[in-house]
Amino acid sequence: QGLIPPLNSKIITNAPRSKVFHPPATHRIKSKLSVIITSWSSNWRKGFKDYRWLDENLDFNKYSVTFVGNSPIVFKNIQMLEPLANEQLSAELRKHDVFLTGSRVDPCSNSLIEALHTGLPAIVYNDGGHPELVGQAGLVYNDVSQIPEFLEKLRKDYLLYRAKIAVPEISEVATQYCDYFEKLLHQRATYINKRYSFNLVIKLVLLYWSIFWGKFTQKIFKSFKT
């Protein structure tokens, strides 16, 4: 937002378990480009207006779309699956080519992170943390009508987008947390040492001043006596 970040700040993203969410050994696009959407929440802000538009307007002779999770509407052309446990969800993600999310004000979408970890390039709505998370491994849309065009772009350069997926493993995330807290502890120790040194200087100055002032007052007192 253009604000100056605090000195002691760091952005650390999430990561799923790598043993569960991982890319397939091999992947090849079929005649139909397959798209998958996942959402545990059925809140409309999860992008359901965009998904409804796709259900009504996308060419389903060229694309197949699967929705996994809870939805406030029943789709006509998009295949709907009930919420899945992590292992089943990961396996379902690996069956598809592209991940799609239209969620709004989503700071760090776990569903997007899971999809990227399973090797899926993504088309994401330009909001929240989506653009930062997807990086060069997908396309960012501002209007739902852009999605068909973006699907064709992904189909054309699919391997290129897939190769640009860059997400940290859970072990790397843990290391980032440890490094950050060690940095804070080091800064705290440095601050305490500087503060101690500063206090010591102040005490020495006050001691010197008290000795000087004491001698000065003694001279004045003697001058009054004489």
Residue pairs with C-beta under 8 A, 6 or more apart in sequence:
8 184
8 187
10 176
10 180
12 173
12 176
12 177
12 180
13 108
13 113
13 129
13 133
13 167
13 168
13 173
14 108
14 110
14 113
14 173
15 113
15 117
15 167
15 168
15 169
15 170
15 172
15 173
16 86
16 110
16 113
16 114
16 117
16 170
17 86
17 170
18 117
18 169
18 170
18 171
20 86
20 87
20 90
21 86
21 90
21 93
21 114
21 117
21 118
22 90
22 117
22 118
22 119
23 94
23 117
23 118
23 119
24 94
24 118
24 119
27 94
27 97
27 119
27 162
29 97
29 155
29 158
32 61
32 62
32 63
32 64
33 62
33 63
33 64
33 97
33 98
33 151
33 154
33 155
34 63
34 64
34 65
34 66
34 95
34 96
34 97
34 98
35 63
35 64
35 65
35 66
35 96
35 97
35 98
35 99
35 100
35 151
36 65
36 66
36 67
36 68
36 92
36 93
36 95
36 96
36 98
36 99
36 100
36 115
36 120
37 47
37 51
37 65
37 66
37 67
37 68
37 69
37 78
37 99
37 100
37 101
38 67
38 68
38 69
38 89
38 93
38 99
38 111
38 114
38 115
39 46
39 47
39 67
39 68
39 69
39 70
39 71
39 101
39 103
39 111
40 69
40 70
40 83
40 111
41 69
41 70
42 48
42 69
42 70
42 71
42 72
43 72
44 72
45 103
45 104
45 105
46 102
46 103
46 104
47 101
47 102
47 103
47 104
47 125
48 71
48 72
48 73
48 102
49 102
49 144
50 102
50 125
50 144
50 147
51 67
51 71
51 73
51 75
51 78
51 102
52 73
52 75
53 144
53 145
54 65
54 78
54 144
54 147
55 65
55 75
55 76
55 77
55 78
56 76
56 77
57 148
58 65
58 77
58 147
58 148
59 148
60 77
63 151
64 79
65 77
65 78
65 79
65 100
66 78
66 79
66 80
66 81
66 92
66 96
67 75
67 78
67 79
67 80
67 81
68 81
68 82
68 83
68 84
68 89
68 92
69 81
69 82
69 83
70 83
71 80
74 80
81 92
84 92
89 114
90 114
90 118
93 99
93 114
93 115
93 118
93 120
94 118
94 119
96 120
97 120
97 121
97 154
97 158
98 120
98 121
98 122
98 123
98 151
98 154
99 111
99 112
99 115
99 116
99 120
99 121
99 122
99 123
99 138
100 122
100 123
100 124
100 147
101 109
101 111
101 112
101 122
101 123
101 124
101 125
101 130
102 124
102 125
102 144
103 109
103 125
103 127
103 128
103 130
104 125
104 127
104 128
105 127
105 128
106 112
106 127
106 128
106 129
106 130
107 128
107 129
108 128
108 129
108 133
109 128
109 129
109 130
109 133
112 122
112 124
112 130
112 133
112 134
113 133
113 167
115 122
116 122
116 133
116 134
116 137
116 165
116 167
117 167
119 162
119 165
120 162
121 137
121 138
121 154
121 158
121 161
121 162
121 164
121 165
122 134
122 137
122 138
122 139
123 138
123 139
123 140
123 141
123 147
123 150
123 151
123 154
124 130
124 131
124 133
124 134
124 138
124 139
124 140
124 141
125 140
125 141
125 142
126 140
126 141
126 142
130 140
131 140
133 167
134 140
135 164
135 166
136 161
136 164
136 166
137 161
137 162
137 164
137 165
137 166
138 154
138 161
139 150
139 153
139 154
141 147
141 150
154 161
168 176
